[in-house]
Amino acid sequence: MQITPTNLIWLFNNWNLLFQSGYQSTKPWWPNFCTKKTSTSEQETYAWASRVMQLREWGTSNPLGVAGPAGAAGEREMTSVGTYAFSVPNRDFERTIEIDRNKILDDSYGIFDFPMRDLGRAATKFPDVLITQLMLNGQTTACYDAQNFFSASHPIDLYAGQIAAGSLQSNYFTGSPLTFDNYLAARANMMQYKGEDGLPFGVVPDLL
């Protein structure tokens, strides 16, 4: 094949189809436990608010309306809402395949079909690679609450506005062998994770 603009466009389109075929036919596993967010800037800052305290019976200090110490009748009880933020800088990734011009001239360019399709598969699976790296480094990488991602000291209420300071919960299970009993213990622990209102998140683990 002669190297002309028309032939190069044909090759590009053909390899692009193979790339897209590999990309779309590959199923990544990151959507099972991650949320996709669209980025429009060099760095994204994700902010969210803490959970709001449960309603209380007017004139009491008990948020669930159960008999408790009497509050100031007819007065509102102000509760602050904590806010959190976590910034993630964007990074660029690429992989370029070099094609020997003689392979085109000798009509041997077909040997690159599989690498082009495989590159599409690699692009789909690359988020899996990044997430795996984050999880493997989770014992030494801080997250939004300044604790390592896997830690036994995650504060339930970072600002102690609703839950007493010092209330902690753990997602650190490293070092325990993967046995049925340890699995049940870890699952039960996850189901008890609480928010700033002191109530369970309602986590039901379904992925191992």
C-alpha positions, 0 to 999 in steps of 0.5 A: 500500500502506498503511503498517501493521505487517502490510504492513511485515513483509511488505515486510521479509520480501520484501526479506530474501528478495531480500537472501539470494538475492543473498548466497547466489548470489554466490561470493567468492574469499577462501576460495581462500587464507584460513581462516575463524575464528569470533570470540566476543569484541571482539578475537581473539588467534591463537596457534600454536607453531613447528614441532618439530625433526626426530628425531635418532639417539640419541647424535648431534646430527644431526636426520636421523640422518646421520653427524655430531658425536657427542652425549652418549650416553644423554642427551636433547637439550632443544629449546625450542618458540617460540610466536607470537601475533597479535591482530585487533580486531573491527570493525562494518560496515553499510549501511542503505537508506532507503525513502521512505514515499511509494514504499510508499504509491504501490505503487512499492516494487518499484524497491528489489528490485534494491538489496536483492539487490545489497546481499546480493551486496555483503555476500558480497564485502565480505571480498574488499574488506577482503583486497584492502586488506590486500594493497595495503597489505602493504608497509607493514603489519606482521604477526606477526613485526614485518616488513611482510606483504610483506618480504624479511626474514622470519626463519625462526625468530623466536627463533633457537631451532632455526635460526641467527639471521639466517636470512631468507626473502622473499615480496617480489616487487613491482616485477617485471613479470608474465612467465612467467620471473618467475612461475616464479622466484617460484613456485620461491622459495615452494616453498623456504619453510622452517619453524623446523625448517629443512625446507620447508613443502611449499608448492605454489603453485596460485593466480595 
